[in-house]
């Protein structure tokens, strides 16, 4: 994420420097033309020719002044872009250093435990398969119908540098749910400035049916916050660690919504392994578009629509706002899960 921002700021700086050079060259040309016109006025044989050359000199001089003003404006922009580029480069270096240190620690731990963990994973998988087969065979005889309950939505938001309007998104979602047909059947646990502890506590304590994250992310990470009052770079959490945290409960969620940039790449870690349904963003998404999708999505869910219909409603809202197909959110689901049949809000009987 920071690497893309550094590249963008560098390109903006280079463009501004190029435009500064263009206007400086134009200023020089106009100054030269003004000088030539003044010289011609001095050599003119009559007053009329001299006056005409004087006007030409004034016109060239005015154009030179305008070009100088534009050059100065673009030079100021180039300096500002350069400052932002330098700040982002420092942050990028810090994050790369932390990631490198963490990767080295992880490599050593995994090297020491790989065989033991693989054996434990195989044993756990076999045990879960046997348990699932046993439950499936006897469920109709031994289990009573599940007790109806409210839809619980854990809303995690992180913007450690204050550059995202995550509070606005949470406010719009809450308003959309409160205006919906089944508003009394939806319970929101809103956690702004979410930390890793908020994630774990929300999963085990609130037992959400939906985990919603808004903030910064990429194909293989999300950025949570630290327990700091001032702006800070945030805490980078790998996609695998995020998936493990969501799965660390006896009642895993049904749906994970990653309303953040380039998050669709994390779907393979989540679909079928953690939750049957996952919504992600295939590319960069602007704040306003993320809010638009989420508002329409949760309004449809709270109105008793299926996950598929709610997803289509959110995409339709974005298309009407001008987004094209490659930038629209994607919905992934497990092979045995049908989003058209998954209705998360059902009136209590």
N, C-alpha and C positions, 0 to 999 in steps of 0.2 A: 504494500500500500504506500509506504513512504518512498520507495524507489520510484514508483509511478509519479508521485507528487514532485520529487526532485527533478525528474526528467521533464515534467510539465513546466515547472518554474524555470528550468534552464532554457527550454525552448522559448518561453515568454521573454526571458532576459535577452536572448540572442535576437529575437524579432525586434525588441525595443531598441537594441543597439544598432541593428541594421537600419531601422527607420531614422534613428538619430543621425547616422552617417549620410543617409539620403538627403535629409533636410539641411545638414551642414554643407553638403556639396551644392545644394540648390541655393543656399544663402551666398556661398562664394561666387557662384555664377552670376547671381543678381547684383552682387557688389561690383563685380568686374564690369557688368553691363552698365551699371550706373556711372562708374568712372569713365567709361568710354563715351557715354552720352554727355557728361560734363565737359570732357575734352573737346568733343565735337561742338558743343555750345560756345566754347571759348574761340574756336576757329571759325565760327559761322561768319558769313559775309554780310548778313543783314540781321536785323532785330527779330524778324519773324522766325527765321531758321533757328536762331539762338533760343528763342522762347520754346519752340517745339522740342529742341534737344533737352532743355531744362525740364520740361514735363516728362520726357522719356526717363530722365535720370531720377526724377521723383517717383515715378511708377516703379522703376527697378528697385529703388531703395526701399519702398513700401513692401514690395514682394520679398526682399531680402530680410526685412524685419519680421515679417510673418513666418518666413522659413526658420529664422533664428528662434522665434518663440516656440514653434513646433518642435524643433530640435531639443530645446531645453526641456519641454514637457516630456518627450520620450526619453531623454537622459535621466530625468527624475524617476520615471517608471522603471527603466533598466536598473537603476540603483536599488529601488524597492524590491524588484524581482530577485536581484542578486542577494539582497539581505535575507529574503524568505528562503531562497535556495540554500544559502549557507546554514540557516537554522534547521531546515528539514534534513540537510546532509548530516548535521551533528546528531539529530535524533535517529536517523537511519543507522549511523555508526554505532550508537549506543545499543539500539535494538539488535543489530547484527552481532555485537559482542555478547550481549546477554543470551541470544539464541545459540551462539556458538558454544558458550560455556554450558548451557543447559543440554545441548546435543551431546557434548562430550561426557557429561555426567550420566546422561541417559544411556549412551553407548556402553559405558563401563558397567552400569547396573544390568543392562540387558545381556551383555556378554557373560556376566556371572550367573544369570538366572534363566537363560533361554531354554535350556533343556527341562528344567524343573517346571517352568511356566507352561511350556508346550504340553507336558504330560498332564498337568493339572487342568489345562483347557480341554484336552481330549476327554478326560474323565468327567469334567463338568458337562460337556456337550452330550456325552452318552447318557449321563444321568438325567439331563433335561429332556432328551428325546424319549427316554423310557417313561419319565413322569408325564410328559405331554400325551404319549400314546395311552397310558393308563387312564388319565383324566378324560381324554376324548372318548374312550370306550365306555366309561361309566358315568359320564356327566349327566345324561338324561335321567338316570335312575337316582343319583345321589345328591345332585345339586338343585337347590330351589332357584327360581328366577331371581336375577340380581335386583337389589333394592334400588328404586329410582333415586337419583341424586342430582344436585346442581352441577352444571359444567364449571370446572375450576380451571382458570387460566392464569398461569404464572407469567407475568410480564417483566422481563429483565431489560434494562436500558443502561447503556454505558457510553459516555462521551467525556472522557477524562480531560480533554483539551477544550471542551465547550464548543466544538465546531459543528455539532449536530443538534437538531431540534427534537430530541427524543422526548422531552417533556410535552411538547406540542402533540406528538404522536400518541402518547398515553392519554392525554386529555381528549383527543378526538375519538379514540377507541372507546373510552369510557362513555362519552356522550352518545356514540352510535349504539352501544349496548343498552344504555338507559332509555333510548327512544325505540327500542325494538319490541316486537310483540311478546317475547318471552323473557323480558329483562330480569324478572325475579328468579329465573332459573340459571343465571350466569353469575359466577362469583369471581372477581378479579383480585389477584394479589400483585399489586404494583410495586416494583422495586427499582426506583431510579438510582443512578450511581451504583449499579450492581457490581458486587465483588464476587470472588470465588465462593466465599462463605454464604452470600445471598443465594447463589445457585444451588449449593448443596443443601442449605437449610430449606429453601423453597421446594426442592424435589422431595425430601424426606418428610418435611413437616406439613406442607400444603397438599402434597400428593396430587399434582395437577394433571388434568386430562390434556391440556395444551401447554407447551413451553414456547413462549414468544420472546425472541431476542431482537433488539434493535441497537445498532451501533456500528462499529467498524469490524470488518472481517475480510477474509480472503479464502482461496480454495482450501487451505489447510490450517486456518487459525481464526480465532475471534479475539477481540481486545476487551477485557473487563477493566474495572477500576480498582485502585488501591485505596486503603483507608487514609486518604489525604484530603485536606480541605482545598489546597491550591491545585491549579491545573498541573497535570503531569502526563508523561507518555502513555500511561496505562499498563496493564498487565497482560502480556500475550499468552493465550491459552491455546494449545494445539487442538485441532479438530478431534483427534483421537481422545485427548483428555476430556474435552467437552462432552463427547459421546459417552465416555465411561461414567462421567458425573451424572448425566441424565438417566443412565441405566442402573445407577446404584440405588435401587428401590424395589420393593416387592410389588409395587403398582406403577409400572412405567407408563409414560404418557401415550396417548393415541396419536398425537400430532405435534410436530416440531415446526415452528415458523421462524425462519432466519431472514428477517426483514433488513438485510444488510448487503453490502456490495460483494459480488463474486462468491456468494455462499452456496450456490447450487452444487459446486464441486464437492461439498461435504455430504451430500445426500447418500452416496454409497455406504458411508460409515454409519448412517442412521436408519435408513429404510430396511425394515425387516429385522435388524439387529437391536434397535432401540425402540423405534416406533413404526407403526405400519404406514404412516403418512408423513411426508416432509415437504415443506414449501421453501424454495430458495430462489435467489436472484442470479441469473446467468452472467451478469456484468455489473458495471457500476450503475447505481441508482441514486437519483437526487433525493434530497430530504422530502420535498413536496410530493414526489411520486411514491415514495415509500409510505408516507402518511395516507395518500389517496387509496392505495391498494389495501392497506391494513384496515382503514375505516370501512370500506365497502365489504371486505371479507368478513369482519366480525359482525357487521350489521346483518349480513345474510345468515351467518351461523346462529345469531340470537333470534332470528326470525324463523328458525326451524328448518333451514335449507341444508342440503347435504354438503359435505366438504367440497365435492366437485363443483356444485352450483355456486358456493361461496367463492371458490377460486375463480370461476368464470366471471362472477360479478366484479371481483377486484381487477381482473385483467381488462374487462370492458370499461371500467372507470379510467384505467390508464390509457387505453386506446382512444377514448374520447378526449383525453388530455393531450394526445399527440404522440404517445410512444408507439414504436413499431415492434413487430414480432420478436426480433432477436433480443430486445431489451426487456421483454415481459417476464414476470415471475413464472417459475416452473413448479409443477406438483409431481412428486414421486410417490409411489406406493408399492407395498409388498405384493408379491405375485398372488397371494390369496386374499388381498384386501381390495375392495371395490369402493372408490371414493364416491361413486354415485349412490351407493347404498348406506354410506356412513353419515348418519344424522346425529349430531352431538347434543342437540337440545331438543328434548321430547317432553311435552307437557306431563306433569305429574298426575297420576290417577289415584 
